[in-house]
Amino acid sequence: MTIDKPGTKNAKSRNTKSRNLTRRSFLETALAGGAAYVSLAHDMSAFAQAGGSIVIGHHCELTGGFSSWGYWHNKCALAAVKAINDQGGIAGRRVELVTEDTESNPATGTRKLRSLVQRNNAAFIVGSVHSGVMLASIPVATELKTVYFSSGEATEATGEKGTRYSFRTGTDTYGLAAAGAPWAFQNLGKTWTIISPDYAWGHSHYKEHKAIIEKLGGKVHDPIFVPLDAKDLVPYLTKIPQDTEVLFSVFFGALSVAFYTQAKSMGLEKTMKMYSVAGTIEAIAPADLKGAAEGVYIVENFPRMLKYKDDAFHRDYLKAIATDDVHGREAGSDKVNAKSHSWQSWENLFALKAAIEKSGWKTKKDDQGVIEALEGLEMANSLGHAQGSKLLRKEDHSGIIDCYISRVENDELHVKKTVSRTEMAQMMPVRFDLSKQPL
Amino acid sequence: MSAAVNRAALLVLAAALLAVPQFLPLLNAGFWTNVVTEILIWSLLATSVNLLFGYVGLLSFGQALYFGFGMYGAALAVTHWNAGFWGGTLAGIVAATLMAVVAGVLAVRLTWHYFAIITVVFSLIFYFAAMSAKPITGGDDGLSFSAPPVFDAFGLKLTLADTVTQYYVVLGLTALCYGLLWLILRSPLGLRFEAVRENDRRARLIGINVYLCRLTAFILAGAVAGLAGALFAFFGRYASASYMFYHVSGEATVWAIVGGVGTLLGPLFGTALLIVFRELVSTVWENYLFAVGALTVLVVMFAPRGLAGLWSDGLAKLSGRSASQPDPQAGAAEAPR
């Protein structure tokens, strides 16, 4: 920066100019400047869409009830983008990840989804693990004609409330019931009670498990739904019928901790088998529950212990997200990976990469090609799909994957049964065909 | 002089609001059209707080209840009875108004903190009832729905999926609401409201039915909050019991106070300031509410009559009047008060 002294040639010249500045010349300059800005902004936008970086939005629970999961979804998505960019990006274009916090709140989530698409020009969204946020967001994503990957488990997202734009590589309640309920019915008991939070995820699990258990000839008691803000579960635990053989619990975060510790203090595990899905133990180490989760059976989507899927891809994935291979703890902290769900925030980006490159996508107007490429996409076991090989089923946009039924023993999750994706697909026939919806 | 400046400022504001959907996309900022739409809707909820606190002297922390009834009135009418946009909006207003009648009959018998507490209690009762009535309200998940067209005849179909249409529909209804309130507050009824606010004993002595005045203001405020709720349900294509919770009422109270209670457009300015602030800060800091809180404290400390008060003080200085002297010809931004 230079400063002109008063009386110098430059200063005089500037004074002359300022004296000559008329209202008309000011307006002309301002309008020209404005026009140049608008033109530049349009040009930059066009560059970003046609040949610049590809903006992908991450609709993530950084705060609120699901923040302990959201931390890992964010970490996995950032690591995936780094891995993709290190490999040369998508179709030679750099990937830019823009993250918005849904605050684990459906209303905030829809506002943030609009912000991702309309403010940040995100072309695709890897989305929420919160079922309420996910279900509120799908109509908005559809209205905005934007591909939306969710990782919540309420089956409606790829069912009655699913659209051509909604996808999920992981399991839903339909898939988890198909993977785990027949084995649990044969090995744990025939009379079931479900206890879960009073929102979409729990309701959906009840509906799907009830259908399978009753079809197999078992009995399912009335569900016990617990308000999300409950602290004391004892009034709900005392409602569990005496003849229950299998107590199926579906909780997350602080409610999970409250459930396991209070159920243990009441000695429920002595009279019934405790069965659950991975969501209930996500981001929680059994060791931190001081034995309260000992003996619980859990359906995992991705085994917490490396030794039950011991391959180079799994090892490299754990290295990329800095997680240990026994307890799923983060290197240098006490945080425990929400491993059965957060892999989707990693893999969805690789699924998008495959679909974009297969379809030759350049801008938003080519979205149809990406959607058609995603429908029926086969993903081989690889670093990009470290959870294992899987199919994104064409009709209902659901992930068909291997699942693992594990038991908590000595504070570790040991796999007792692997349910292959073929077995899972046989148990969950297609109920909705989203691929026939117009775009 | 200040009346003329206020009128000119009002015209500039109206022109700016009309130009929003045309101007912002030129700056590659089309998303902000939605933010302004949201500001207009939320300003109605702040206005309902202002109507009670600023004009009748009743501080309500329960306006979210009527907002929620407006949301569900609209959402249920559209999903269950195919009511359409206008039918849904009307259903939302009617539902909120009926709820305000029921709550108001009891609540306006009380004043000051007793009134504030009973409004919170009503809000909590219906919040928990809505959370429990999951088959009807969707509970924690809420109800998502597709917005019906605003107009569909003579080969012309206008839908809320179009950001510009949505903006002008919300702007039109918001302007209509502010216009009606302006008329009411200038009418003898408005003067009665102010008399009750200033001294309810004297008001009673000169023959004003204080209870009826407060009840009328309460129902009117409920209807305005209901319109806000119905519009927000259409804006988000979603209704949720979480909007009935008292923290939503608290936010509306903050917007009204920051903007300036007892002024017609103060809540609009307060809502605009805090929502724009939220949009700018929340993208870089997820704990942005700390900053919103700090900003609110600063405004309350250094501009206790809110943004509208700052505006009128500035005008008073320009015209050589003392800030405390009322301007007999004050315009819409400051008066009626």
HADDOCK unambig.tbl for C-alpha pairs under 7 A between the chains (distance, minus, plus):
assign (segid A and resid 38 and name CA) (segid B and resid 26 and name CA) 6.11 0.50 0.50
assign (segid A and resid 38 and name CA) (segid B and resid 27 and name CA) 5.71 0.50 0.50
assign (segid A and resid 41 and name CA) (segid B and resid 28 and name CA) 6.45 0.50 0.50
assign (segid A and resid 110 and name CA) (segid B and resid 236 and name CA) 6.99 0.50 0.50
assign (segid A and resid 115 and name CA) (segid B and resid 31 and name CA) 6.97 0.50 0.50
assign (segid A and resid 118 and name CA) (segid B and resid 31 and name CA) 5.19 0.50 0.50
assign (segid A and resid 119 and name CA) (segid B and resid 31 and name CA) 5.06 0.50 0.50
assign (segid A and resid 132 and name CA) (segid B and resid 141 and name CA) 4.70 0.50 0.50
assign (segid A and resid 136 and name CA) (segid B and resid 144 and name CA) 5.61 0.50 0.50
assign (segid A and resid 136 and name CA) (segid B and resid 238 and name CA) 6.94 0.50 0.50
assign (segid A and resid 143 and name CA) (segid B and resid 161 and name CA) 6.78 0.50 0.50
assign (segid A and resid 199 and name CA) (segid B and resid 140 and name CA) 5.83 0.50 0.50
assign (segid A and resid 199 and name CA) (segid B and resid 141 and name CA) 6.11 0.50 0.50
assign (segid A and resid 200 and name CA) (segid B and resid 141 and name CA) 6.32 0.50 0.50
